[in-house]
Protein backbone atom coordinates (compact mmCIF):
# COMPACT_ATOMS: atom_id res chain seq x y z
CA UNK A 1 0.00 0.00 0.00
CA UNK A 2 2.69 2.49 0.96
CA UNK A 3 4.62 1.84 -2.26
CA UNK A 4 1.48 2.93 -4.08
CA UNK A 5 1.27 6.03 -1.91
CA UNK A 6 4.86 6.82 -2.76
CA UNK A 7 4.26 6.52 -6.47
CA UNK A 8 1.24 8.85 -6.47
CA UNK A 9 2.43 11.36 -3.88
CA UNK A 10 6.03 11.68 -5.04
CA UNK A 11 7.09 15.33 -4.71
CA UNK A 12 10.19 17.24 -3.72
CA UNK A 13 8.98 16.75 -0.15
CA UNK A 14 8.86 13.50 1.76
CA UNK A 15 5.69 11.48 1.17
CA UNK A 16 4.77 12.08 4.75
CA UNK A 17 6.49 12.38 8.10
CA UNK A 18 5.96 9.13 9.96
CA UNK A 19 6.57 11.08 13.17
CA UNK A 20 3.38 13.06 12.64
CA UNK A 21 1.01 11.74 15.28
CA UNK A 22 -2.69 11.44 14.66
CA UNK A 23 -4.87 13.31 17.18
CA UNK A 24 -6.88 10.14 17.82
CA UNK A 25 -6.30 6.41 17.33
CA UNK A 26 -7.57 4.75 14.15
CA UNK A 27 -7.79 1.04 13.51
CA UNK A 28 -8.09 -1.55 10.78
CA UNK A 29 -7.39 -1.31 7.07
CA UNK A 30 -9.40 1.91 6.89
CA UNK A 31 -7.29 3.35 9.69
CA UNK A 32 -4.05 2.71 7.81
CA UNK A 33 -5.34 4.59 4.77
CA UNK A 34 -6.70 7.44 6.90
CA UNK A 35 -3.44 7.73 8.84
CA UNK A 36 -1.42 7.89 5.63
CA UNK A 37 -3.80 10.49 4.18
CA UNK A 38 -3.65 12.63 7.32
CA UNK A 39 0.15 12.59 7.30
CA UNK A 40 0.39 13.28 3.58
CA UNK A 41 -2.09 16.17 3.86
CA UNK A 42 -0.14 17.53 6.84
CA UNK A 43 3.10 17.53 4.84
CA UNK A 44 1.42 19.26 1.87
CA UNK A 45 -0.42 21.67 4.20
CA UNK A 46 -3.77 20.63 2.71
CA UNK A 47 -5.61 19.23 5.74
CA UNK A 48 -8.52 21.68 5.60
CA UNK A 49 -8.83 21.44 1.82
CA UNK A 50 -8.74 17.65 1.91
CA UNK A 51 -11.40 17.63 4.62
CA UNK A 52 -13.72 19.87 2.62
CA UNK A 53 -13.27 17.92 -0.60
CA UNK A 54 -13.93 14.57 1.09
CA UNK A 55 -16.96 15.98 2.89
CA UNK A 56 -18.34 17.05 -0.49
CA UNK A 57 -17.44 13.69 -2.06
CA UNK A 58 -19.18 11.87 0.79
CA UNK A 59 -22.48 13.25 -0.47
CA UNK A 60 -21.88 11.67 -3.86
CA UNK A 61 -20.91 8.10 -2.96
CA UNK A 62 -24.46 7.10 -2.02
CA UNK A 63 -25.80 8.01 -5.47
CA UNK A 64 -26.76 5.02 -7.67
CA UNK A 65 -24.31 5.88 -10.47
CA UNK A 66 -21.39 6.08 -8.05
CA UNK A 67 -22.44 2.86 -6.32
CA UNK A 68 -22.55 1.12 -9.71
CA UNK A 69 -19.10 2.51 -10.57
CA UNK A 70 -17.67 1.25 -7.29
CA UNK A 71 -19.25 -2.21 -7.61
CA UNK A 72 -18.66 -2.91 -11.29
CA UNK A 73 -15.95 -5.37 -12.27
CA UNK A 74 -16.13 -4.27 -15.91
CA UNK A 75 -13.74 -1.39 -15.23
CA UNK A 76 -10.24 -2.32 -14.11
CA UNK A 77 -8.81 -0.98 -10.86
CA UNK A 78 -6.22 1.00 -12.80
CA UNK A 79 -8.88 2.66 -14.96
CA UNK A 80 -11.04 3.40 -11.91
CA UNK A 81 -8.04 5.03 -10.27
CA UNK A 82 -7.30 7.10 -13.38
CA UNK A 83 -10.94 8.20 -13.70
CA UNK A 84 -11.23 9.18 -10.04
CA UNK A 85 -8.03 11.22 -10.15
CA UNK A 86 -9.25 12.97 -13.31
CA UNK A 87 -12.69 13.66 -11.78
CA UNK A 88 -11.13 14.87 -8.53
CA UNK A 89 -8.75 17.18 -10.36
CA UNK A 90 -11.59 18.54 -12.53
CA UNK A 91 -13.60 19.18 -9.35
CA UNK A 92 -10.68 21.22 -7.96
CA UNK A 93 -9.85 18.67 -5.28
CA UNK A 94 -6.41 19.14 -3.76
CA UNK A 95 -3.92 16.70 -5.23
CA UNK A 96 -3.62 14.83 -1.96
CA UNK A 97 -7.37 14.04 -1.92
CA UNK A 98 -7.62 13.18 -5.63
CA UNK A 99 -4.59 10.87 -5.40
CA UNK A 100 -6.00 9.28 -2.26
CA UNK A 101 -9.16 8.31 -4.16
CA UNK A 102 -7.01 6.92 -6.93
CA UNK A 103 -4.96 4.85 -4.49
CA UNK A 104 -8.08 3.46 -2.83
CA UNK A 105 -9.42 2.48 -6.26
CA UNK A 106 -6.16 0.93 -7.43
CA UNK A 107 -5.99 -1.19 -4.29
CA UNK A 108 -9.60 -2.38 -4.69
CA UNK A 109 -10.81 -0.66 -1.51
CA UNK A 110 -13.47 1.67 -2.91
CA UNK A 111 -16.23 -0.02 -0.92
CA UNK A 112 -14.40 1.04 2.24
CA UNK A 113 -14.70 4.74 1.39
CA UNK A 114 -18.00 4.91 3.31
CA UNK A 115 -15.99 4.11 6.44
CA UNK A 116 -12.73 5.85 5.53
CA UNK A 117 -14.23 9.28 4.91
CA UNK A 118 -16.19 9.52 8.22
CA UNK A 119 -13.07 8.26 10.01
CA UNK A 120 -10.95 11.01 8.42
CA UNK A 121 -13.57 13.62 9.30
CA UNK A 122 -13.51 12.39 12.91
CA UNK A 123 -9.72 12.70 12.92
CA UNK A 124 -10.08 16.30 11.76
CA UNK A 125 -12.57 17.02 14.56
CA UNK A 126 -9.98 15.73 17.03
CA UNK A 127 -7.27 17.71 15.21
CA UNK A 128 -9.16 20.94 15.95
CA UNK A 129 -9.93 19.79 19.51
CA UNK A 130 -13.66 20.06 18.86
CA UNK A 131 -16.67 18.34 20.36
CA UNK A 132 -19.44 17.63 17.85
CA UNK A 133 -22.91 18.55 19.01
CA UNK A 134 -26.18 18.04 17.16
CA UNK A 135 -29.18 20.02 18.33
CA UNK A 136 -32.73 19.21 17.19
CA UNK A 137 -35.56 21.61 17.94
CA UNK A 138 -39.14 22.02 16.73
CA UNK A 139 -38.45 25.63 15.74
CA UNK A 140 -35.18 27.54 15.26
CA UNK A 141 -33.59 28.81 18.48
CA UNK A 142 -33.21 32.51 19.09
CA UNK A 143 -29.65 33.71 19.60
CA UNK A 144 -30.06 34.36 23.31
CA UNK A 145 -31.33 30.84 23.96
CA UNK A 146 -28.57 29.42 21.80
CA UNK A 147 -25.90 31.28 23.79
CA UNK A 148 -27.32 30.00 27.08
CA UNK A 149 -27.42 26.45 25.73
CA UNK A 150 -23.82 26.62 24.49
CA UNK A 151 -22.66 27.79 27.90
CA UNK A 152 -24.48 24.88 29.54
CA UNK A 153 -23.12 22.35 27.03
CA UNK A 154 -19.55 23.44 27.69
CA UNK A 155 -19.82 21.65 31.04
CA UNK A 156 -20.28 18.33 29.22
CA UNK A 157 -16.94 18.44 27.36
CA UNK A 158 -13.32 18.46 28.40
CA UNK A 159 -11.84 21.80 29.33
CA UNK A 160 -10.37 23.53 26.30
CA UNK A 161 -12.56 21.75 23.76
CA UNK A 162 -14.61 23.85 21.39
CA UNK A 163 -18.18 22.84 20.65
CA UNK A 164 -19.08 22.53 16.98
CA UNK A 165 -22.84 22.90 16.84
CA UNK A 166 -25.07 21.55 14.09
CA UNK A 167 -28.74 22.56 14.28
CA UNK A 168 -31.72 20.77 12.77
CA UNK A 169 -35.41 21.64 12.86
CA UNK A 170 -37.84 18.75 13.24
CA UNK A 171 -41.46 19.71 13.90
CA UNK A 172 -42.31 16.13 14.86
CA UNK A 173 -40.68 16.56 18.27
CA UNK A 174 -43.43 19.15 18.98
CA UNK A 175 -41.30 21.17 21.41
CA UNK A 176 -38.31 20.99 23.69
CA UNK A 177 -35.02 19.76 22.27
CA UNK A 178 -32.83 16.74 21.58
CA UNK A 179 -29.08 17.02 22.06
CA UNK A 180 -26.34 14.67 20.96
CA UNK A 181 -22.88 15.67 22.12
CA UNK A 182 -19.95 13.30 21.70
CA UNK A 183 -21.17 10.04 23.30
CA UNK A 184 -24.07 11.63 25.19
CA UNK A 185 -27.71 11.73 24.10
CA UNK A 186 -30.24 13.94 25.86
CA UNK A 187 -33.88 13.83 24.79
CA UNK A 188 -35.95 16.60 26.35
CA UNK A 189 -38.56 16.74 23.60
CA UNK A 190 -42.28 17.02 24.22
CA UNK A 191 -42.77 14.12 21.78
CA UNK A 192 -40.78 11.86 24.12
CA UNK A 193 -42.89 12.94 27.11
CA UNK A 194 -46.11 12.35 25.18
CA UNK A 195 -44.94 8.86 24.26
CA UNK A 196 -43.91 8.13 27.83
CA UNK A 197 -47.32 9.13 29.23
CA UNK A 198 -49.15 7.35 26.40
CA UNK A 199 -47.26 4.14 27.19
CA UNK A 200 -48.17 4.51 30.87
CA UNK A 201 -51.84 4.91 30.01
CA UNK A 202 -51.73 1.74 27.90
CA UNK A 203 -50.47 -0.33 30.79
CA UNK A 204 -52.89 -2.58 32.60
CA UNK A 205 -53.46 -1.64 36.21
Secondary structure, 3 states (H helix, E strand, C coil): CHHHHHHHHCCCCCCCCCCCCCCCCCCHHHHHHHHHHHHHHHHCCCHHHHHHHHHHHHCCCCCHHHHHHHHCCCCCHHHHHHHHHHHHHHCCCCHHHHHHHHHHHHCCCHHHHHHHHHHHHHHHHHHCCEEEEEEEECCCCCHHHHHHHHHHHHHHCCCCCEEEEEEEECHHHCCEEEEEECCEEEEEEHHHHHHHHHHHHHCCC
